Amino acid sequence: MLNALFSSFATHIGTTCGGDNTPAYIHRMNVIDRLFPDAQYAYVMRDGWDFSLSLKQIYCGPKKMYTAA
């Protein structure tokens, strides 16, 4: 049912697939594998400097670059 829902949404927006970049999903890969047996995964390693800049923009995040890094 969940797969049908995502497929329907993808068709609605004019694409054949979708994605999600929620980091916490790494701890639930066994569940994701069962729900979406045909899923494909992309491993993206983010630049540490870029990540630190993003953290600075968060309201409760660190304000100094060395702390964010």
N, C-alpha and C positions, 0 to 999 in steps of 0.2 A: 504494500500500500504506500509506504513511504517513497519507494522508488517511482511508483506511478505519479505521485504528487510532484516530485522533482522533475520528472520527465515532462509532465504536463506544463509546469511552469517554464521549463526551458523552451518548449515549443511555443508557448505564449509570447515569450520575449524574442523569438526568432533565432534560437541557437540549439545545438544538439547536446550540449553538456554544460555543466556548471562547476563551480568550485567554492571552496571555503578555506580561509587561511587562519582559522582559530588554533593558536598554538597548543592549547590544552587537549586538543583531539589526539595528540600523540600518545596520551595515556589511555585512550579508548580505541586503539586500532583494532583490537579483536572484535569489538562490537561493530565498528564500521565495516570490517571485512565480512561479517555475517549479514549485515543489512544491505551492503552493496558489493556482492561478490565479483562484479565486473569492474570495480573501481580501479582507476589508475592514479598513481601518486607522483607528485613532483617534490623533490627535496630542494628547498631554497635556503641558501646560507646568506644571511643578511650582513652587510658591512657593519662592523661595530660602531664606527663613527656615526653613520646614518641612524642606527638604532639609538645611540645616545642622544642625538639631536631630537628624535621623536619623544624620548622620555622627558626631555626638558620642557616640552610643550604640554605635558599632562599637568593638570592642576595640582595634584598631590605628588608629582614626580620630583626628582632631585633637580636643583637649580644650577649646580656647577657641573661642568663637563667631566671632571675627574671622578666625581661621585657617580654620575650616570654611567660612565665607562666601567 
